[in-house]
Amino acid sequence: MCAFLSLALPIAVIAAMGGAAAEPTSIHRKSAMVEARRAELTGDRRTTAFRLALSAGVRAEIYTLANPYRVVVDLPDVAFQLPDGVGQQGRGLVSAFRYGLLAEGKARVVIDTAGPVVIKRADMAATGARSVELVIELGPTSAQSFGTGTGAARAAPAKADPAPPPAARKRDRIKPVILIDAGHGGIDPGTTSAGNLREKTIVLAVAHALRAQLSASGRYDVRMTRKTDVFVSLDQRLKMSRDLAADLFISLHADAIAQKGFVNTVRGATVYTLSERASDEEARRMAEKENNSDAVAGLQTANFEEEGEVRSILIDLLKRETSNFSADFSNTLVKRLGATISLSGNPQRSAAFKVLRQADTPSVLVELGYMSHPEDERLLNSAAWQRRVAAAIGTAVDSYFSKRTAKAR
């Protein structure tokens, strides 16, 4: 059942009162771009409220999703001026929340809940001359009542076109196209270190340094999946690579280890390639985490292991030639990185990373270091270190394409 509430302020509220059958909550007030100045959780496990202080009223669309249980709040282009670490600690029915740009001109807050919840109340009210507070009250409900969530249908992603790019596009070009993929971004921060260093920020800085390194040579057409702090879905990253008919795809990330006993001992860079079966448990865990990026951003995604199309492509090794080229670049990259920075104990691994599911583009995923290790955290945040890493990757790219050109001749 849905109810329409007319408040004193010029705000319309359509409140979702039930489970999956209800429509998403929509709150709006005509306004320009605003700032989010404070976010907090109040209440207990009977009623938990999420409060977001804004400089002016905006349109907000609110809905729920299952697997995992989440409440999603879509906003226009909001500038989040919130303290570091806010949202990492839960309260009541909420385990954590995160925020950021979902796309250009669109922001999102994702509230992780400990179980199925119902939106008991959602409204926006003025608290001062230039201050508005969005309040979303949540209560517990049953899994049966929750169903798939009020936003299940609208959050389903579009299927990516599986058709490979024409080989002629690569043959006829003058410069190889290299696509640099800075992992995570926007609402998806990736790993956060003990010092509140965010993976999305570090990898974007390294991506820009690598772009500058490769572009300076004049040998390559260098592109990026994202140039700013914005979220890009895994399917969008794959589509960009396919549309460009990229000759090489380099995805940049930073790792972390959860076991406290290993925090001060496990460090260094690792290079991953695609395989149907993970090379080891650590690689499997890493692929599972990275493949979950879309869910972190509040997107409804299919189970990667159950996608028939994906399984068939993996079994076919995404074309043996592409797989071999990926392995060649991985070998070269590990050697170059090893001469410049610390490598992990097992620097070459493989697993079923969705972002590496590319039939015609050699692809690697580079974990630059462990943000959980104090020394790696310090280095990852160093501009000088970032430039050294970019130079090492750039040298590996030069060596890789020189070798391919020589073989072609």
C-alpha positions as CSV (number, residue, x, y, z in Angstrom):
1,M,0.0,0.0,0.0
2,C,1.3,3.5,-0.8
3,A,0.3,6.8,0.8
4,F,0.6,10.3,-0.5
5,L,1.5,12.9,2.2
6,S,1.2,16.6,1.7
7,L,3.5,18.5,4.1
8,A,3.8,22.1,5.1
9,L,6.9,22.5,3.0
10,P,6.6,22.1,-0.8
11,I,7.6,18.5,-0.6
12,A,5.7,15.5,-2.0
13,V,6.2,12.1,-0.2
14,I,5.2,8.8,-1.6
15,A,6.0,6.4,1.3
16,A,6.6,2.7,0.8
17,M,4.6,1.1,3.6
18,G,5.0,-2.6,2.7
19,G,7.4,-5.1,1.1
20,A,8.2,-5.9,-2.5
21,A,4.8,-4.8,-3.9
22,A,5.2,-1.2,-2.8
23,E,6.7,1.4,-5.1
24,P,10.0,3.2,-4.3
25,T,9.6,6.1,-2.0
26,S,10.0,9.4,-3.7
27,I,10.7,12.7,-2.0
28,H,11.3,15.9,-3.8
29,R,11.7,19.7,-3.5
30,K,12.7,22.0,-6.3
31,S,16.3,23.2,-5.7
32,A,19.7,23.8,-7.2
33,M,22.8,21.7,-6.4
34,V,23.2,21.2,-2.7
35,E,25.8,20.1,-0.1
36,A,25.4,17.2,2.3
37,R,26.9,18.4,5.6
38,R,26.1,15.7,8.1
39,A,25.0,12.1,8.1
40,E,24.2,10.0,11.2
41,L,22.2,7.0,12.5
42,T,20.0,7.2,15.5
43,G,17.6,4.7,17.3
44,D,17.8,1.0,18.0
45,R,16.8,-2.3,16.5
46,R,13.1,-1.5,16.8
47,T,13.4,1.7,14.8
48,T,16.6,3.0,13.2
49,A,16.7,6.4,11.6
50,F,19.2,7.6,8.9
51,R,19.5,11.4,8.9
52,L,21.2,13.5,6.2
53,A,21.6,17.3,6.6
54,L,21.4,19.2,3.3
55,S,21.9,22.8,2.4
56,A,18.6,22.8,0.5
57,G,15.8,20.4,-0.4
58,V,16.3,18.0,-3.3
59,R,14.4,15.2,-5.0
60,A,15.2,11.8,-3.3
61,E,14.2,8.4,-4.6
62,I,14.3,5.7,-1.9
63,Y,13.9,2.0,-2.3
64,T,15.1,-1.4,-0.9
65,L,17.0,-4.3,-2.4
66,A,17.8,-7.8,-1.3
67,N,20.9,-10.0,-1.6
68,P,22.3,-8.3,0.4
69,Y,19.7,-6.3,2.2
70,R,20.1,-2.5,1.4
71,V,18.2,0.7,1.3
72,V,19.2,2.9,-1.7
73,V,18.7,6.7,-1.7
74,D,19.2,8.4,-5.2
75,L,19.8,12.1,-5.2
76,P,20.9,14.7,-7.8
77,D,24.5,16.0,-8.0
78,V,25.1,16.4,-4.3
79,A,28.5,17.5,-2.9
80,F,29.2,15.3,0.1
81,Q,31.0,17.4,2.7
82,L,31.2,14.7,5.4
83,P,34.0,13.7,7.7
84,D,36.3,10.8,6.9
85,G,35.1,7.5,8.2
86,V,31.4,8.5,8.5
87,G,29.2,5.6,7.8
88,Q,31.7,2.9,8.7
89,Q,30.1,2.2,12.1
90,G,26.5,0.9,12.2
91,R,23.7,1.3,14.7
92,G,20.5,-0.6,15.3
93,L,19.2,-2.2,12.1
94,V,22.0,-0.6,10.0
95,S,25.5,-2.1,9.7
96,A,27.0,0.7,7.6
97,F,26.3,3.2,4.9
98,R,28.3,4.8,2.1
99,Y,27.8,7.7,-0.4
100,G,29.2,9.2,-3.6
101,L,28.6,9.9,-7.2
102,L,26.8,7.1,-9.1
103,A,27.2,8.9,-12.4
104,E,27.7,12.4,-13.7
105,G,24.9,14.5,-12.1
106,K,23.6,11.7,-9.9
107,A,24.6,10.8,-6.3
108,R,23.6,7.8,-4.2
109,V,23.6,6.7,-0.6
110,V,23.5,3.0,0.1
111,I,22.5,1.9,3.6
112,D,23.5,-1.7,4.4
113,T,21.0,-3.4,6.8
114,A,21.6,-6.4,9.1
115,G,18.4,-8.0,7.7
116,P,15.1,-7.3,5.9
117,V,13.7,-3.8,6.8
118,V,10.6,-1.8,5.9
119,I,10.7,2.0,5.3
120,K,8.4,3.2,8.1
121,R,8.7,6.9,7.3
122,A,10.6,9.1,4.9
123,D,10.4,12.9,4.8
124,M,12.4,16.1,4.3
125,A,11.9,19.1,6.5
126,A,13.6,22.5,6.9
127,T,15.7,22.8,10.1
128,G,16.9,26.4,9.4
129,A,17.2,29.2,6.9
130,R,19.6,27.1,4.7
131,S,19.3,23.7,6.2
132,V,17.1,20.7,5.4
133,E,17.1,17.3,6.9
134,L,16.2,14.1,5.1
135,V,15.0,11.4,7.6
136,I,14.4,7.8,6.8
137,E,13.0,5.6,9.5
138,L,13.5,1.8,9.2
139,G,11.8,-1.0,11.1
140,P,12.4,-4.8,11.0
141,T,10.3,-7.0,8.8
142,S,10.3,-10.6,7.6
143,A,12.2,-11.9,4.6
144,Q,8.9,-13.0,3.1
145,S,7.4,-9.5,3.4
146,F,10.6,-7.9,2.1
147,G,10.7,-10.1,-1.0
148,T,13.2,-8.8,-3.5
149,G,12.8,-5.2,-2.4
150,T,10.8,-2.3,-3.7
151,G,13.5,-1.4,-6.2
152,A,14.3,-4.9,-7.6
153,A,12.9,-4.3,-11.1
154,R,14.3,-0.8,-11.6
155,A,17.8,-1.7,-10.4
156,A,18.3,-4.6,-12.8
157,P,21.3,-3.8,-15.1
158,A,21.1,-3.9,-18.8
159,K,22.8,-7.0,-20.3
160,A,26.1,-6.3,-22.0
161,D,26.4,-7.0,-25.7
162,P,28.6,-10.2,-26.0
163,A,29.6,-9.5,-29.6
164,P,33.4,-9.1,-30.0
165,P,34.8,-6.1,-31.8
166,P,35.8,-6.4,-35.4
167,A,39.5,-7.5,-35.7
168,A,39.9,-5.1,-38.6
169,R,39.6,-2.1,-36.3
170,K,42.8,-3.2,-34.6
171,R,44.6,-4.0,-37.8
172,D,44.0,-0.7,-39.4
173,R,44.9,1.6,-36.5
174,I,48.2,3.4,-36.2
175,K,48.5,3.4,-32.4
176,P,47.5,0.7,-30.0
177,V,44.5,1.6,-27.7
178,I,45.2,1.1,-24.0
179,L,42.4,1.4,-21.6
180,I,43.3,2.2,-18.0
181,D,40.7,1.1,-15.5
182,A,40.8,2.8,-12.1
183,G,38.8,0.4,-9.9
184,H,35.8,1.4,-7.8
185,G,34.9,5.1,-7.6
186,G,32.0,7.4,-6.5
187,I,29.8,5.5,-4.1
188,D,32.0,2.5,-4.2
189,P,35.2,3.4,-2.2
190,G,36.8,0.0,-2.4
191,T,39.1,-0.8,0.5
192,T,39.6,1.8,3.2
193,S,42.8,1.7,5.3
194,A,43.1,2.2,9.0
195,G,44.1,5.8,8.2
196,N,41.0,6.4,6.1
197,L,42.9,6.2,2.9
198,R,40.4,5.1,0.1
199,E,41.3,2.6,-2.6
200,K,39.3,4.6,-5.2
201,T,41.4,7.7,-4.6
202,I,44.8,5.9,-4.8
203,V,44.1,3.9,-7.9
204,L,42.7,7.0,-9.7
205,A,45.9,8.9,-8.9
206,V,48.0,6.0,-10.3
207,A,45.8,5.8,-13.3
208,H,46.4,9.5,-14.1
209,A,50.1,9.1,-13.6
210,L,50.1,6.0,-15.9
211,R,48.1,7.9,-18.5
212,A,50.6,10.7,-18.5
213,Q,53.5,8.3,-18.7
214,L,52.1,6.4,-21.7
215,S,50.8,9.6,-23.5
216,A,54.2,11.3,-23.2
217,S,55.7,8.6,-25.5
218,G,53.3,9.4,-28.3
219,R,53.1,5.7,-29.1
220,Y,49.6,5.0,-27.7
221,D,46.0,6.1,-27.7
222,V,45.4,6.1,-24.0
223,R,41.9,6.1,-22.5
224,M,40.4,5.8,-19.0
225,T,37.3,4.1,-17.8
226,R,36.9,7.0,-15.3
227,K,38.8,10.3,-14.9
228,T,37.0,11.5,-11.8
229,D,35.6,10.2,-8.6
230,V,32.5,8.6,-10.2
231,F,31.1,5.1,-10.1
232,V,31.3,3.0,-13.3
233,S,29.7,-0.4,-13.3
234,L,31.6,-3.5,-14.3
235,D,29.4,-3.9,-17.4
236,Q,30.1,-0.3,-18.4
237,R,33.9,-0.9,-18.1
238,L,33.6,-4.0,-20.3
239,K,31.5,-2.2,-22.8
240,M,33.9,0.6,-23.0
241,S,36.8,-1.8,-23.7
242,R,34.7,-3.6,-26.4
243,D,33.5,-0.4,-28.0
244,L,37.1,0.9,-28.2
245,A,38.4,-2.5,-29.4
246,A,41.1,-1.9,-26.9
247,D,44.5,-3.6,-27.5
248,L,45.3,-3.8,-23.7
249,F,43.2,-3.4,-20.6
250,I,44.9,-2.6,-17.2
251,S,42.7,-2.5,-14.1
252,L,44.2,-0.9,-11.0
253,H,43.3,-1.8,-7.5
254,A,44.7,-2.0,-3.9
255,D,44.3,-5.0,-1.6
256,A,43.8,-5.5,2.1
257,I,43.9,-8.5,4.4
258,A,41.3,-9.0,7.1
259,Q,43.3,-11.4,9.4
260,K,44.8,-9.2,12.1
261,G,47.7,-11.6,12.6
262,F,49.0,-11.0,9.0
263,V,48.4,-7.3,8.8
264,N,52.1,-6.4,9.5
265,T,53.6,-9.2,7.3
266,V,51.5,-9.4,4.1
267,R,52.3,-6.7,1.6
268,G,53.3,-6.0,-2.0
269,A,51.8,-5.9,-5.5
270,T,50.1,-8.8,-7.3
271,V,49.1,-9.2,-11.0
272,Y,46.0,-11.2,-11.8
273,T,44.8,-12.7,-15.1
274,L,41.5,-14.4,-15.9
275,S,40.8,-18.1,-15.3
276,E,37.7,-20.2,-14.7
277,R,39.2,-21.6,-11.5
278,A,41.1,-19.5,-9.0
279,S,44.8,-20.2,-8.7
280,D,44.4,-20.2,-4.9
281,E,42.0,-19.2,-2.1
282,E,43.3,-15.7,-1.8
283,A,42.7,-15.1,-5.6
284,R,39.2,-16.5,-5.3
285,R,38.4,-14.2,-2.4
286,M,39.8,-11.2,-4.3
287,A,37.7,-12.0,-7.4
288,E,34.6,-12.4,-5.2
289,K,35.2,-9.0,-3.6
290,E,35.9,-7.2,-6.9
291,N,32.9,-8.8,-8.6
292,N,30.7,-7.5,-5.8
293,S,31.4,-3.8,-6.8
294,D,28.1,-3.3,-8.5
295,A,26.2,-4.6,-5.4
296,V,28.2,-2.2,-3.2
297,A,26.9,0.7,-5.4
298,G,23.3,-0.5,-5.0
299,L,22.9,-2.2,-8.3
300,Q,21.0,-5.4,-8.7
301,T,23.4,-7.9,-10.3
302,A,23.2,-11.5,-11.4
303,N,25.3,-14.1,-9.7
304,F,28.6,-14.1,-11.7
305,E,29.1,-17.9,-11.4
306,E,25.6,-18.6,-12.6
307,E,25.6,-16.5,-15.8
308,G,25.5,-19.1,-18.6
309,E,27.1,-16.8,-21.1
310,V,29.9,-16.0,-18.8
311,R,30.5,-19.6,-17.9
312,S,30.7,-20.6,-21.6
313,I,33.1,-17.8,-22.4
314,L,35.3,-18.7,-19.4
315,I,35.4,-22.4,-20.3
316,D,36.5,-21.4,-23.8
317,L,39.3,-19.4,-22.2
318,L,38.0,-16.2,-23.9
319,K,40.0,-17.2,-27.0
320,R,43.3,-18.9,-26.4
321,E,45.2,-16.2,-28.2
322,T,43.9,-13.5,-25.9
323,S,44.6,-15.6,-22.8
324,N,48.2,-16.1,-24.0
325,F,48.7,-12.4,-24.6
326,S,47.4,-11.6,-21.2
327,A,49.8,-14.1,-19.7
328,D,52.7,-12.6,-21.7
329,F,51.9,-9.1,-20.4
330,S,51.5,-10.4,-16.9
331,N,55.0,-12.0,-17.0
332,T,56.5,-8.8,-18.3
333,L,54.7,-6.6,-15.8
334,V,55.7,-8.7,-12.8
335,K,59.4,-8.4,-13.9
336,R,59.2,-4.6,-14.3
337,L,57.3,-4.1,-11.1
338,G,59.6,-6.4,-9.2
339,A,62.6,-4.2,-10.1
340,T,60.8,-1.1,-8.8
341,I,58.5,-2.0,-5.8
342,S,57.8,-4.8,-3.4
343,L,55.8,-7.8,-4.7
344,S,53.6,-10.1,-2.7
345,G,54.8,-13.6,-1.9
346,N,52.8,-15.0,-4.9
347,P,52.8,-12.1,-7.4
348,Q,51.1,-13.9,-10.3
349,R,47.6,-15.2,-9.7
350,S,44.4,-15.9,-11.6
351,A,40.7,-16.0,-10.9
352,A,37.3,-15.3,-12.5
353,F,37.3,-11.5,-12.4
354,K,34.3,-10.2,-14.3
355,V,36.2,-7.1,-15.4
356,L,38.8,-9.3,-17.2
357,R,36.1,-11.2,-19.1
358,Q,37.2,-9.9,-22.5
359,A,37.3,-12.1,-25.5
360,D,39.6,-10.0,-27.7
361,T,41.5,-7.7,-25.4
362,P,44.5,-8.9,-23.3
363,S,43.7,-7.9,-19.7
364,V,45.3,-7.8,-16.3
365,L,44.2,-6.6,-12.9
366,V,46.9,-5.1,-10.7
367,E,46.6,-5.0,-6.9
368,L,49.2,-2.3,-6.2
369,G,49.7,-3.2,-2.6
370,Y,48.0,-4.0,0.7
371,M,46.4,-1.0,2.3
372,S,46.2,-3.0,5.5
373,H,50.0,-2.9,5.8
374,P,51.4,0.3,7.3
375,E,54.3,0.6,4.9
376,D,52.2,-0.1,1.9
377,E,49.6,2.3,3.0
378,R,52.3,5.0,3.3
379,L,53.7,4.3,-0.1
380,L,50.4,4.1,-1.8
381,N,49.6,7.6,-0.7
382,S,53.0,8.9,-1.9
383,A,52.9,10.8,-5.2
384,A,56.5,10.0,-5.9
385,W,55.8,6.2,-5.4
386,Q,52.7,6.5,-7.7
387,R,54.9,8.0,-10.4
388,R,57.5,5.2,-10.0
389,V,54.8,2.5,-10.3
390,A,53.3,4.3,-13.4
391,A,56.8,4.3,-15.0
392,A,57.3,0.6,-14.3
393,I,53.9,-0.3,-15.8
394,G,54.7,2.0,-18.8
395,T,58.0,0.2,-19.4
396,A,56.2,-3.1,-19.3
397,V,53.7,-1.8,-21.9
398,D,56.5,-0.7,-24.1
399,S,58.2,-4.1,-23.9
400,Y,55.0,-5.9,-24.5
401,F,54.1,-4.1,-27.7
402,S,57.7,-4.1,-29.0
403,K,57.6,-7.9,-28.6
404,R,54.3,-8.2,-30.4
405,T,55.4,-5.9,-33.2
406,A,58.6,-7.9,-33.7
407,K,56.6,-11.1,-33.9
408,A,54.2,-9.6,-36.4
409,R,57.1,-8.7,-38.6
